[in-house]
Amino acid sequence: MHDITRKTTLKVTKATMVMENLLVKRMKISRTEFHRQAVDHFLEGDQLIYEELLIRNWRDPRYVHKDAQEQVYLDLGREAALRVVANRCGCGITVVIFQALLEYCDYLAPKLLKPEELKRLFG
């Protein structure tokens, strides 16, 4: 149904990238499948965006500095659904995708990673 995909590039935090890499490896799935699952999980949820992700002024102390780049392939249906959320929240689609990745990592990490792995990542 949604076979056509488009590549979207976005910036994420290094911590998110590391967490995503660990989860993809643990789940034994492709990054593309992980991204699909993250988007679906987000769309099935409350679809809220963290206030900090909406801050555009990098001098604001609450601004989230994103220092890694991520490529996500979205089918047209998921992309359209994410754009609806982006329009409603007054942000770009990349912010919504980043929120989806953050939420999915937060949801999966306690289920799939050992406490010592989490402690090593986040202290």
Secondary structure, 3 states (H helix, E strand, C coil): CCCCEEEEEEEECHHHHHHHHHHHHHHCCCHHHHHHHHHHHHHHCCCCCCHHHHCCCCCCCCCCCCCEEEEEEEEHHHHHHHHHHHHHHCCCHHHHHHHHHHHHHHHHHHHHCCHHHHHHHHC
